[in-house]
Amino acid sequence: MSAPGLTGLAEACREITAPGSDPELVAALVAWAVRPRRTLEGVRRALASDAGGGTPARRLRAHVLPHLDDDDAAHAAAVIARWVARGCQLSVVGDPGYPSRLAEGWPDTDGPVLLAASGQVPEDRPTVALVGSRRASSYGTGITAWLAEAAGEAGAHVISGGAVGIDAAAHRAAVHTSGGTSVVLACGHDVDYPRSHARPGGLFDGIRRAGGAVVSEQLPAVPPRAGVVRARNRIVAALADVVVVVEGGARSGALLTATAALERDRVLLAVPGDVRASGSVAPNRLLGEGAHPCTGPGDLLEHLDRLAHRAHLAGTGGVAASGTAAEVDRADPLSALPAPLHAALRAAWPRAVPVDVLLERVELDAGAALAALTRAQVAGEVAEGPEGVVLCRRPAAPQRLIS
């Protein structure tokens, strides 16, 4: 490709290039990908088999640029215009705008070279993937909504594949929670699939309005072929800290997501199902192979709590950052309860606290406090009996870390 051709294409890319990525490299990658029999996945595989060093951007540039021509630029310009119309941002693997979870171990892991996103998947909170069958049962969609709402209200981000069935139940339950939700498409951004979700005012628009993201590694017009759907599943797994398989048959794509999760060393949970139901084959098989059982929000939140504490210790090296004696509060960082409520229940544990007494002890609006207690009860964090409300799990005492 001539210098003027690449320069003009890079200028067209500037509007859709995420902060921290190079518009010229984005332009070159798009120009490469529009040519038949060229794929960006092929580029990643070539780099994985090449022992050369350097940053991802440097290696991609060296691999792609020598092989481009002006015809590539002309075709790429039309593709870029479609992303512009959709309000997408493109990021290159390894750059600041690219999800760090996806970039882990690249190019030996299969994070996409280029990612197109409408919105941004948050990097600052734990992420849960809830996956399963498109032909979901009422049991499956109910369990999914239960788990997704509890995770989202606890501050975790919920991610799934945007399909009908289990995916849709997860997105709808989490979209208006504090954690929010994001979609990984099984097609390009220009393809209305599923039509009910992609139409104006549909589920995907609602997710974007609520601050979530809709992402795809595909060119805008790529349809949801079987191979594209399978490729989508690996991104869902890589973006998550915990993957929960709710329902799926013997050949379910959820099994592929589970395999990708294990390859990425993600925590894998499965929801036990009726052994007579075809949709229980995938999760029951995974349980037999060692996946953690997920019998309710409490199981999910417990694993998220462990990951959050592990991340905290990794960040401090096990010692207070100041180098002096310090108290580290290990009260559940993903609690569905406001801090004052959690503190009051922790102080009383294992005794229950009558609701009216609890409301007197915290300076919170009564309606908001009662709503939070209800969410925590649904999440399996608290139980309510004749004597009042009590935390279901023994609260961890503050741990004293000494330098």
Backbone hydrogen bonds in HBPLUS format (Angstrom, degrees):
<---DONOR---> <-ACCEPTOR-->    atom                        ^
c    i                          cat <-CA-CA->   ^        H-A-AA   ^      H-
h    n   atom  resd res      DA  || num        DHA   H-A  angle D-A-AA Bond
n    s   type  num  typ     dist DA aas  dist angle  dist       angle   num
A0006-LEU N   A0002-SER O   3.05 MM   4  6.38 162.4  2.08 158.5 162.6     1
A0007-THR N   A0003-ALA O   2.88 MM   4  5.97 158.3  1.92 151.7 158.6     2
A0008-GLY N   A0004-PRO O   2.93 MM   4  6.05 162.7  1.96 147.3 151.3     3
A0009-LEU N   A0005-GLY O   3.09 MM   4  6.25 155.5  2.15 142.0 148.9     4
A0010-ALA N   A0006-LEU O   2.83 MM   4  5.99 155.4  1.89 147.7 154.8     5
A0011-GLU N   A0007-THR O   2.99 MM   4  6.24 149.3  2.08 145.2 153.2     6
A0012-ALA N   A0008-GLY O   3.14 MM   4  6.43 150.0  2.23 141.0 148.5     7
A0013-CYS N   A0009-LEU O   2.97 MM   4  6.26 137.7  2.15 140.7 153.1     8
A0014-ARG N   A0010-ALA O   3.07 MM   4  6.21 121.7  2.42 138.9 153.0     9
A0014-ARG N   A0011-GLU O   3.25 MM   3  5.18 144.8  2.38  95.2 105.1    10
A0016-ILE N   A0013-CYS O   2.91 MM   3  5.42 136.7  2.10 113.5 125.7    11
A0017-THR N   A0013-CYS O   3.01 MM   4  5.99 113.0  2.48 153.6 170.8    12
A0017-THR N   A0014-ARG O   3.46 MM   3  5.29 162.3  2.49  98.4 103.4    13
A0090-LEU N   A0016-ILE O   2.48 MM  74  5.82 156.6  1.53 165.7 174.6    14
A0018-ALA N   A0090-LEU O   2.84 MM  72  5.45 176.5  1.84 140.6 141.5    15
A0021-SER N   A0018-ALA O   3.07 MM   3  5.76 160.9  2.10 145.5 146.1    16
A0025-LEU N   A0022-ASP O   3.05 MM   3  5.35 119.6  2.43 105.7 119.9    17
A0026-VAL N   A0022-ASP O   2.98 MM   4  6.28 164.8  2.00 160.4 165.3    18
A0027-ALA N   A0023-PRO O   2.88 MM   4  6.02 160.3  1.92 145.0 150.4    19
A0028-ALA N   A0024-GLU O   2.97 MM   4  6.20 154.8  2.04 142.2 148.9    20
A0029-LEU N   A0025-LEU O   2.93 MM   4  6.16 158.9  1.97 153.7 158.7    21
A0030-VAL N   A0026-VAL O   3.00 MM   4  6.24 160.9  2.04 153.9 158.9    22
A0031-ALA N   A0027-ALA O   2.93 MM   4  6.09 162.1  1.96 149.3 154.8    23
A0032-TRP N   A0028-ALA O   2.92 MM   4  6.14 146.4  2.03 142.2 151.4    24
A0033-ALA N   A0029-LEU O   2.98 MM   4  6.18 160.9  2.01 146.8 151.6    25
A0034-VAL N   A0030-VAL O   3.13 MM   4  6.31 138.6  2.31 152.1 160.7    26
A0035-ARG N   A0032-TRP O   3.39 MM   3  6.02 158.9  2.43 115.0 120.3    27
A0038-ARG N   A0035-ARG O   3.18 MM   3  5.72 144.4  2.31 140.2 138.9    28
A0042-GLY N   A0039-THR O   3.15 MM   3  5.11 123.3  2.49  91.1 104.8    29
A0043-VAL N   A0039-THR O   3.24 MM   4  6.67 142.7  2.39 136.3 145.9    30
A0044-ARG N   A0040-LEU O   3.02 MM   4  6.38 157.1  2.07 145.6 150.8    31
A0045-ARG N   A0041-GLU O   2.98 MM   4  6.29 160.6  2.02 149.5 154.3    32
A0046-ALA N   A0042-GLY O   2.98 MM   4  6.16 154.4  2.05 143.0 150.1    33
A0047-LEU N   A0043-VAL O   2.97 MM   4  6.26 157.5  2.02 152.7 158.4    34
A0048-ALA N   A0044-ARG O   2.85 MM   4  6.10 147.0  1.96 147.4 157.5    35
A0049-SER N   A0045-ARG O   3.10 MM   4  6.34 142.9  2.24 144.2 152.4    36
A0050-ASP N   A0047-LEU O   3.17 MM   3  4.91 148.4  2.27  94.1 103.6    37
A0059-ARG N   A0055-THR O   3.03 MM   4  6.28 166.4  2.05 160.1 163.6    38
A0060-LEU N   A0056-PRO O   2.84 MM   4  5.99 160.8  1.88 156.4 161.8    39
A0061-ARG N   A0057-ALA O   2.97 MM   4  6.07 164.7  2.00 150.1 154.4    40
A0062-ALA N   A0058-ARG O   3.11 MM   4  6.31 162.0  2.15 147.1 151.4    41
A0063-HIS N   A0059-ARG O   3.09 MM   4  6.24 144.9  2.22 140.7 149.9    42
A0064-VAL N   A0060-LEU O   2.96 MM   4  6.05 156.5  2.01 157.0 162.1    43
A0065-LEU N   A0061-ARG O   3.10 MM   4  5.67 153.5  2.17 142.3 149.8    44
A0067-HIS N   A0064-VAL O   3.06 MM   3  5.88 161.9  2.10 130.1 135.6    45
A0068-LEU N   A0065-LEU O   3.39 MM   3  5.75 174.2  2.40 122.6 121.2    46
A0072-ASP N   A0069-ASP O   3.10 MM   3  5.47 124.9  2.42 105.4 118.1    47
A0073-ALA N   A0069-ASP O   3.36 MM   4  6.80 151.1  2.45 143.1 151.0    48
A0074-ALA N   A0070-ASP O   3.08 MM   4  6.39 153.0  2.15 147.1 153.3    49
A0075-HIS N   A0071-ASP O   3.15 MM   4  6.46 162.3  2.18 153.2 156.4    50
A0076-ALA N   A0072-ASP O   2.88 MM   4  6.05 155.9  1.94 149.9 157.7    51
A0077-ALA N   A0073-ALA O   2.98 MM   4  6.13 147.4  2.09 147.9 154.8    52
A0080-ILE N   A0076-ALA O   2.89 MM   4  6.14 164.5  1.92 160.1 164.1    53
A0081-ALA N   A0077-ALA O   3.06 MM   4  6.27 149.9  2.16 142.1 149.6    54
A0082-ARG N   A0079-VAL O   3.03 MM   3  5.32 129.2  2.30 102.4 115.4    55
A0083-TRP N   A0079-VAL O   3.30 MM   4  6.78 152.8  2.38 149.4 156.2    56
A0084-VAL N   A0080-ILE O   2.95 MM   4  6.25 156.4  2.01 152.1 159.3    57
A0085-ALA N   A0081-ALA O   3.02 MM   4  6.23 156.9  2.08 142.6 148.1    58
A0086-ARG N   A0082-ARG O   3.14 MM   4  6.37 137.3  2.33 137.5 148.6    59
A0086-ARG N   A0083-TRP O   3.13 MM   3  5.02 126.3  2.43  91.8 106.0    60
A0088-CYS N   A0083-TRP O   3.10 MM   5  5.38 173.7  2.11 152.2 151.6    61
A0087-GLY N   A0084-VAL O   3.05 MM   3  5.16 156.9  2.11 104.7 112.0    62
A0089-GLN N   A0117-ALA O   2.81 MM  28  5.29 149.0  1.90 139.0 148.0    63
A0117-ALA N   A0089-GLN O   2.88 MM  28  5.29 163.9  1.91 147.6 152.5    64
A0091-SER N   A0115-LEU O   3.03 MM  24  5.48 155.3  2.09 148.5 155.9    65
A0115-LEU N   A0091-SER O   3.07 MM  24  5.48 160.0  2.11 155.0 161.1    66
A0095-ASP N   A0092-VAL O   2.99 MM   3  5.71 160.5  2.03 148.5 150.1    67
A0093-VAL N   A0113-VAL O   3.00 MM  20  5.29 158.3  2.05 149.1 149.4    68
A0098-TYR N   A0095-ASP O   3.08 MM   3  5.48 162.3  2.11 118.0 123.6    69
A0102-LEU N   A0099-PRO O   3.15 MM   3  5.53 124.6  2.47 105.6 117.9    70
A0103-ALA N   A0099-PRO O   3.34 MM   4  6.66 141.3  2.50 143.1 153.8    71
A0103-ALA N   A0100-SER O   3.14 MM   3  5.06 126.4  2.45  93.4 107.3    72
A0104-GLU N   A0101-ARG O   3.43 MM   3  5.54 158.1  2.48 101.1 107.3    73
A0106-TRP N   A0103-ALA O   3.11 MM   3  5.47 165.7  2.14 136.8 134.0    74
A0108-ASP N   A0105-GLY O   2.97 MM   3  5.78 122.5  2.32 141.3 142.1    75
A0109-THR N   A0105-GLY O   3.19 MM   4  5.40 136.6  2.39 109.2 116.4    76
A0116-ALA N   A0216-SER O   2.88 MM 100  5.39 169.6  1.89 164.0 164.5    77
A0216-SER N   A0116-ALA O   2.89 MM 100  5.39 149.9  1.98 153.4 162.9    78
A0118-SER N   A0214-VAL O   2.88 MM  96  5.20 166.9  1.90 147.7 152.0    79
A0214-VAL N   A0118-SER O   2.92 MM  96  5.20 150.7  2.01 136.6 146.0    80
A0157-HIS N   A0126-PRO O   2.81 MM  31  6.19 166.7  1.83 157.8 157.7    81
A0241-ASP N   A0127-THR O   2.81 MM 114  5.35 171.2  1.82 138.7 141.6    82
A0242-VAL N   A0127-THR O   3.29 MM 115  6.70 155.5  2.35 155.1 161.4    83
A0128-VAL N   A0157-HIS O   2.72 MM  29  6.10 159.6  1.76 163.4 170.6    84
A0159-ILE N   A0128-VAL O   2.79 MM  31  6.07 159.2  1.83 155.9 158.9    85
A0129-ALA N   A0242-VAL O   2.85 MM 113  6.29 164.8  1.88 160.4 165.6    86
A0244-VAL N   A0129-ALA O   2.74 MM 115  6.06 166.1  1.76 168.0 172.5    87
A0130-LEU N   A0159-ILE O   3.26 MM  29  6.66 146.3  2.38 160.2 170.0    88
A0131-VAL N   A0244-VAL O   3.02 MM 113  6.34 167.3  2.03 168.9 171.3    89
A0246-VAL N   A0131-VAL O   2.95 MM 115  6.17 173.1  1.95 175.4 175.1    90
A0166-ILE N   A0133-SER O   3.13 MM  33  5.87 173.6  2.14 159.0 159.8    91
A0141-THR N   A0137-SER O   2.97 MM   4  6.30 167.4  1.99 157.1 159.3    92
A0142-GLY N   A0138-SER O   2.94 MM   4  5.90 152.0  2.02 139.1 147.5    93
A0143-ILE N   A0139-TYR O   2.95 MM   4  6.12 164.4  1.97 153.0 156.8    94
A0144-THR N   A0140-GLY O   2.94 MM   4  6.05 159.6  1.99 145.8 152.2    95
A0145-ALA N   A0141-THR O   2.98 MM   4  6.12 163.8  2.01 145.5 149.2    96
A0146-TRP N   A0142-GLY O   3.02 MM   4  6.18 156.1  2.07 145.1 152.1    97
A0147-LEU N   A0143-ILE O   2.93 MM   4  6.19 163.2  1.96 155.3 158.7    98
A0148-ALA N   A0144-THR O   2.81 MM   4  5.95 168.3  1.82 157.0 161.0    99
A0149-GLU N   A0145-ALA O   2.96 MM   4  5.91 165.5  1.98 145.9 150.0   100
A0150-ALA N   A0146-TRP O   3.22 MM   4  6.28 160.6  2.26 139.9 145.6   101
A0151-ALA N   A0147-LEU O   2.91 MM   4  6.10 164.5  1.94 153.4 157.8   102
A0152-GLY N   A0148-ALA O   2.88 MM   4  5.97 166.3  1.89 149.5 154.0   103
A0153-GLU N   A0149-GLU O   2.83 MM   4  5.92 161.1  1.86 149.9 155.2   104
A0154-ALA N   A0150-ALA O   3.02 MM   4  6.10 135.3  2.23 136.9 148.5   105
A0154-ALA N   A0151-ALA O   3.15 MM   3  5.08 127.4  2.44  92.4 106.5   106
A0156-ALA N   A0151-ALA O   2.95 MM   5  5.30 151.6  2.03 156.3 147.3   107
A0155-GLY N   A0152-GLY O   3.03 MM   3  5.14 158.4  2.08 104.1 110.5   108
A0179-GLY N   A0152-GLY O   2.88 MM  27  4.30 137.3  2.07 123.2 133.3   109
A0158-VAL N   A0180-GLY O   3.01 MM  22  6.31 173.3  2.01 147.5 148.9   110
A0182-SER N   A0158-VAL O   2.98 MM  24  6.55 143.2  2.12 152.0 162.5   111
A0160-SER N   A0182-SER O   3.33 MM  22  6.85 150.1  2.42 155.6 163.4   112
A0184-VAL N   A0160-SER O   3.03 MM  24  6.37 149.2  2.13 151.2 160.6   113
A0168-ALA N   A0163-ALA O   3.05 MM   5  5.97 116.1  2.48 145.4 161.2   114
A0169-ALA N   A0165-GLY O   3.10 MM   4  6.35 158.8  2.15 152.9 159.2   115
A0170-ALA N   A0166-ILE O   3.04 MM   4  6.30 155.4  2.10 153.8 159.8   116
A0171-HIS N   A0167-ASP O   3.02 MM   4  6.35 165.9  2.04 158.0 161.2   117
A0172-ARG N   A0168-ALA O   2.92 MM   4  6.03 170.9  1.93 155.5 158.3   118
A0173-ALA N   A0169-ALA O   3.14 MM   4  6.13 154.0  2.21 140.1 146.8   119
A0174-ALA N   A0170-ALA O   3.16 MM   4  6.25 143.8  2.30 144.4 153.4   120
A0175-VAL N   A0171-HIS O   2.93 MM   4  5.70 134.9  2.14 152.7 161.7   121
A0177-THR N   A0174-ALA O   3.04 MM   3  5.26 168.7  2.06 116.6 119.4   122
A0183-VAL N   A0213-ALA O   2.81 MM  30  6.23 159.7  1.85 155.4 160.6   123
A0215-VAL N   A0183-VAL O   2.89 MM  32  6.23 167.3  1.91 156.9 159.4   124
A0185-LEU N   A0215-VAL O   2.81 MM  30  6.04 165.5  1.83 175.0 178.6   125
A0188-GLY N   A0222-VAL O   2.84 MM  34  4.89 153.0  1.91 150.4 147.0   126
A0191-VAL N   A0188-GLY O   3.20 MM   3  5.67 167.4  2.21 117.1 121.0   127
A0190-ASP N   A0220-PRO O   2.87 MM  30  4.83 144.4  2.00 122.4 131.1   128
A0193-TYR N   A0191-VAL O   2.96 MM   2  5.73 123.7  2.29 111.0  94.7   129
A0197-HIS N   A0194-PRO O   2.98 MM   3  5.43 134.6  2.19 110.6 123.0   130
A0198-ALA N   A0194-PRO O   2.91 MM   4  6.04 156.0  1.97 160.3 168.3   131
A0199-ARG N   A0195-ARG O   3.06 MM   4  5.80 137.0  2.26 147.9 152.2   132
A0204-PHE N   A0197-HIS O   3.06 MM   7  5.71 167.7  2.08 139.8 143.7   133
A0202-GLY N   A0199-ARG O   2.86 MM   3  5.21 150.0  1.95 142.5 140.2   134
A0206-GLY N   A0202-GLY O   3.07 MM   4  6.36 157.7  2.12 152.7 159.7   135
A0207-ILE N   A0203-LEU O   2.94 MM   4  6.26 148.5  2.04 150.2 159.0   136
A0208-ARG N   A0204-PHE O   3.02 MM   4  6.32 160.3  2.06 150.1 154.8   137
A0209-ARG N   A0205-ASP O   2.91 MM   4  6.15 162.2  1.94 152.2 157.3   138
A0210-ALA N   A0206-GLY O   3.06 MM   4  6.16 142.7  2.20 138.3 147.8   139
A0212-GLY N   A0207-ILE O   2.83 MM   5  5.15 151.3  1.92 161.3 151.6   140
A0211-GLY N   A0208-ARG O   3.05 MM   3  5.23 162.2  2.09 108.4 113.2   141
A0222-VAL N   A0219-LEU O   3.18 MM   3  5.75 174.1  2.18 128.9 130.3   142
A0225-ARG N   A0223-PRO O   2.92 MM   2  5.81 135.9  2.12 106.9  93.8   143
A0228-VAL N   A0225-ARG O   3.03 MM   3  5.24 121.1  2.39 101.4 116.5   144
A0229-VAL N   A0225-ARG O   2.96 MM   4  6.30 155.4  2.02 157.4 164.9   145
A0230-ARG N   A0226-ALA O   3.01 MM   4  6.32 159.5  2.05 152.2 157.5   146
A0231-ALA N   A0227-GLY O   2.99 MM   4  6.17 152.7  2.06 139.3 147.0   147
A0232-ARG N   A0228-VAL O   2.92 MM   4  6.16 149.3  2.01 144.5 152.7   148
A0233-ASN N   A0229-VAL O   3.23 MM   4  6.57 146.5  2.35 144.2 151.7   149
A0235-ILE N   A0232-ARG O   3.04 MM   3  5.37 128.3  2.32 104.5 117.8   150
A0236-VAL N   A0232-ARG O   3.13 MM   4  6.51 158.0  2.18 154.6 160.9   151
A0237-ALA N   A0233-ASN O   3.11 MM   4  6.39 162.3  2.15 148.4 152.2   152
A0238-ALA N   A0234-ARG O   3.01 MM   4  6.14 156.1  2.06 139.3 146.1   153
A0239-LEU N   A0235-ILE O   2.97 MM   4  6.09 152.0  2.05 153.4 159.1   154
A0240-ALA N   A0237-ALA O   3.25 MM   3  5.43 149.3  2.35 102.6 111.4   155
A0267-VAL N   A0241-ASP O   3.27 MM  26  6.50 162.6  2.30 156.4 151.2   156
A0243-VAL N   A0267-VAL O   2.84 MM  24  6.20 166.5  1.86 170.0 173.6   157
A0269-LEU N   A0243-VAL O   2.81 MM  26  6.12 166.5  1.83 164.9 167.8   158
A0245-VAL N   A0269-LEU O   2.94 MM  24  6.34 162.6  1.97 146.3 147.4   159
A0271-VAL N   A0245-VAL O   3.01 MM  26  6.40 156.0  2.07 164.1 165.2   160
A0248-GLY N   A0279-GLY O   2.68 MM  31  4.52 165.6  1.70 129.1 134.4   161
A0282-ALA N   A0248-GLY O   2.81 MM  34  4.93 167.9  1.82 147.5 144.0   162
A0252-SER N   A0249-GLY O   3.21 MM   3  4.97 162.9  2.24 109.5 108.3   163
A0255-LEU N   A0252-SER O   3.14 MM   3  5.74 152.3  2.22 112.1 118.2   164
A0256-LEU N   A0253-GLY O   2.99 MM   3  5.11 123.3  2.32  98.4 112.9   165
A0257-THR N   A0253-GLY O   3.04 MM   4  6.46 152.2  2.12 148.5 156.6   166
A0258-ALA N   A0254-ALA O   2.91 MM   4  6.15 152.2  1.99 141.7 149.4   167
A0259-THR N   A0255-LEU O   2.95 MM   4  6.21 155.8  2.01 144.2 150.1   168
A0260-ALA N   A0256-LEU O   2.95 MM   4  6.19 161.9  1.98 149.1 153.9   169
A0261-ALA N   A0257-THR O   2.88 MM   4  6.10 148.0  1.98 145.0 154.5   170
A0262-LEU N   A0258-ALA O   3.03 MM   4  6.34 157.7  2.08 151.0 155.5   171
A0263-GLU N   A0259-THR O   2.97 MM   4  6.25 155.2  2.03 149.1 156.4   172
A0264-ARG N   A0260-ALA O   3.07 MM   4  6.26 137.9  2.26 139.3 149.7   173
A0264-ARG N   A0261-ALA O   3.16 MM   3  5.14 128.4  2.44  93.9 107.3   174
A0266-ARG N   A0261-ALA O   2.82 MM   5  5.01 173.5  1.83 150.5 149.2   175
A0265-ASP N   A0262-LEU O   3.05 MM   3  4.84 159.6  2.09 100.8 106.4   176
A0292-HIS N   A0268-LEU O   3.03 MM  24  6.27 158.9  2.08 158.2 151.4   177
A0270-ALA N   A0292-HIS O   2.90 MM  22  6.27 147.2  2.01 162.0 167.8   178
A0294-CYS N   A0270-ALA O   2.87 MM  24  5.53 144.3  2.00 144.1 140.4   179
A0277-ALA N   A0274-ASP O   2.99 MM   3  5.42 162.0  2.02 117.1 122.9   180
A0280-SER N   A0277-ALA O   3.07 MM   3  5.51 162.7  2.10 113.0 118.2   181
A0281-VAL N   A0278-SER O   3.29 MM   3  5.68 169.4  2.30 113.0 116.2   182
A0284-ASN N   A0280-SER O   3.01 MM   4  5.88 159.9  2.05 151.6 158.1   183
A0285-ARG N   A0281-VAL O   2.92 MM   4  5.95 151.3  2.00 146.3 154.5   184
A0286-LEU N   A0282-ALA O   3.01 MM   4  6.26 161.5  2.04 154.0 159.0   185
A0287-LEU N   A0283-PRO O   2.93 MM   4  6.19 152.0  2.01 147.8 155.4   186
A0288-GLY N   A0284-ASN O   3.06 MM   4  6.30 152.6  2.14 142.0 148.9   187
A0289-GLU N   A0285-ARG O   3.03 MM   4  6.33 129.9  2.29 139.4 153.4   188
A0289-GLU N   A0286-LEU O   3.04 MM   3  4.93 131.0  2.29  91.7 105.6   189
A0291-ALA N   A0286-LEU O   2.90 MM   5  5.42 168.2  1.91 144.1 140.9   190
A0290-GLY N   A0287-LEU O   3.17 MM   3  5.21 163.1  2.20 103.0 107.6   191
A0299-ASP N   A0296-GLY O   3.14 MM   3  5.80 131.9  2.38 117.6 126.8   192
A0301-LEU N   A0297-PRO O   2.83 MM   4  6.01 173.5  1.84 165.3 166.8   193
A0302-GLU N   A0298-GLY O   2.97 MM   4  5.99 145.9  2.09 140.4 149.5   194
A0303-HIS N   A0299-ASP O   3.27 MM   4  6.57 155.6  2.33 145.9 150.5   195
A0304-LEU N   A0300-LEU O   3.08 MM   4  6.41 157.9  2.13 150.1 156.8   196
A0305-ASP N   A0301-LEU O   2.84 MM   4  5.98 151.0  1.92 143.9 152.0   197
A0306-ARG N   A0302-GLU O   3.05 MM   4  6.33 155.5  2.11 146.0 151.6   198
A0307-LEU N   A0303-HIS O   3.06 MM   4  6.32 159.8  2.10 147.9 153.0   199
A0308-ALA N   A0304-LEU O   2.90 MM   4  6.11 156.8  1.95 148.5 155.0   200
A0309-HIS N   A0305-ASP O   2.96 MM   4  6.19 159.6  2.00 151.1 156.3   201
A0310-ARG N   A0306-ARG O   2.90 MM   4  6.08 158.6  1.95 148.1 154.5   202
A0311-ALA N   A0307-LEU O   2.90 MM   4  6.08 156.9  1.95 147.5 153.7   203
A0312-HIS N   A0308-ALA O   2.96 MM   4  6.19 148.7  2.06 141.2 150.0   204
A0313-LEU N   A0309-HIS O   2.97 MM   4  6.30 163.0  2.00 153.5 156.5   205
A0314-ALA N   A0310-ARG O   2.94 MM   4  6.16 154.6  2.00 146.5 154.1   206
A0315-GLY N   A0311-ALA O   2.94 MM   4  6.09 147.4  2.04 142.2 150.8   207
A0316-THR N   A0312-HIS O   3.03 MM   4  6.34 138.5  2.21 145.3 156.5   208
A0317-GLY N   A0313-LEU O   2.75 MM   4  5.58 121.2  2.10 140.7 155.2   209
A0318-GLY N   A0313-LEU O   3.06 MM   5  4.86 127.1  2.35 134.1 140.3   210
A0319-VAL N   A0316-THR O   3.19 MM   3  5.47 165.5  2.21 108.5 112.2   211
A0323-GLY N   A0320-ALA O   2.95 MM   3  5.58 155.5  2.01 118.3 125.8   212
A0401-LEU N   A0326-ALA O   3.36 MM  75  5.91 160.9  2.40 163.6 166.7   213
A0328-VAL N   A0399-GLN O   3.30 MM  71  5.52 159.3  2.35 141.7 147.8   214
A0399-GLN N   A0328-VAL O   3.27 MM  71  5.52 150.4  2.36 153.7 148.9   215
A0335-SER N   A0332-ASP O   3.18 MM   3  5.21 150.2  2.27 116.9 113.4   216
A0341-LEU N   A0338-PRO O   3.10 MM   3  5.57 118.4  2.50 112.4 126.3   217
A0342-HIS N   A0338-PRO O   3.05 MM   4  6.31 169.2  2.07 161.9 165.4   218
A0343-ALA N   A0339-ALA O   2.88 MM   4  5.99 161.5  1.91 154.5 159.7   219
A0344-ALA N   A0340-PRO O   3.01 MM   4  6.18 156.2  2.07 144.6 150.5   220
A0345-LEU N   A0341-LEU O   3.03 MM   4  6.27 161.9  2.06 154.8 159.0   221
A0346-ARG N   A0342-HIS O   2.85 MM   4  5.98 152.3  1.93 148.1 156.7   222
A0347-ALA N   A0343-ALA O   2.94 MM   4  6.08 156.7  1.99 146.0 151.8   223
A0348-ALA N   A0344-ALA O   3.24 MM   4  6.41 143.4  2.38 136.8 145.6   224
A0349-TRP N   A0345-LEU O   3.03 MM   4  6.04 132.1  2.27 140.4 152.0   225
A0351-ARG N   A0348-ALA O   2.89 MM   3  5.47 143.0  2.03 137.4 131.9   226
A0353-VAL N   A0389-VAL O   2.86 MM  36  5.20 157.8  1.91 137.2 141.9   227
A0389-VAL N   A0353-VAL O   2.85 MM  36  5.20 162.1  1.88 133.7 128.9   228
A0357-VAL N   A0354-PRO O   3.07 MM   3  5.28 117.4  2.48 101.1 116.3   229
A0358-LEU N   A0354-PRO O   2.87 MM   4  6.14 158.3  1.91 156.8 164.1   230
A0359-LEU N   A0355-VAL O   2.92 MM   4  6.19 157.1  1.97 153.4 158.6   231
A0360-GLU N   A0356-ASP O   3.20 MM   4  6.41 142.0  2.35 135.4 144.8   232
A0360-GLU N   A0357-VAL O   3.13 MM   3  5.11 123.1  2.47  93.2 107.7   233
A0361-ARG N   A0357-VAL O   3.14 MM   4  6.43 135.9  2.35 142.0 153.5   234
A0361-ARG N   A0358-LEU O   3.09 MM   3  5.17 130.8  2.34  96.7 109.9   235
A0369-ALA N   A0365-ASP O   2.89 MM   4  6.11 160.6  1.93 158.6 164.9   236
A0370-LEU N   A0366-ALA O   2.91 MM   4  6.09 162.3  1.94 152.0 156.3   237
A0371-ALA N   A0367-GLY O   3.00 MM   4  6.16 156.6  2.06 145.5 152.1   238
A0372-ALA N   A0368-ALA O   2.97 MM   4  6.17 154.4  2.04 145.5 152.2   239
A0373-LEU N   A0369-ALA O   2.96 MM   4  6.25 153.3  2.03 147.1 154.4   240
A0374-THR N   A0370-LEU O   3.00 MM   4  6.24 151.7  2.08 145.3 152.7   241
A0375-ARG N   A0371-ALA O   3.02 MM   4  6.34 160.4  2.06 149.1 153.8   242
A0376-ALA N   A0372-ALA O   2.93 MM   4  6.14 158.0  1.98 148.0 154.3   243
A0377-GLN N   A0373-LEU O   2.91 MM   4  6.09 144.7  2.03 142.1 151.6   244
A0378-VAL N   A0374-THR O   2.96 MM   4  6.27 158.3  2.01 152.1 157.3   245
A0379-ALA N   A0375-ARG O   2.91 MM   4  6.12 148.1  2.01 143.5 153.0   246
A0381-GLU N   A0376-ALA O   2.82 MM   5  5.15 149.5  1.91 165.9 161.7   247
A0382-VAL N   A0376-ALA O   3.41 MM   6  5.77 151.7  2.50 111.6 113.0   248
A0380-GLY N   A0377-GLN O   3.09 MM   3  5.11 155.0  2.16  99.9 107.7   249
A0392-CYS N   A0381-GLU O   2.84 MM  11  5.49 175.9  1.84 142.4 141.7   250
A0383-ALA N   A0390-VAL O   2.95 MM   7  5.58 156.9  2.00 158.3 165.7   251
A0390-VAL N   A0383-ALA O   2.98 MM   7  5.58 153.3  2.05 156.7 165.1   252
A0385-GLY N   A0388-GLY O   2.88 MM   3  5.31 164.5  1.90 154.0 153.9   253
A0388-GLY N   A0385-GLY O   3.09 MM   3  5.31 157.1  2.14 109.6 116.8   254
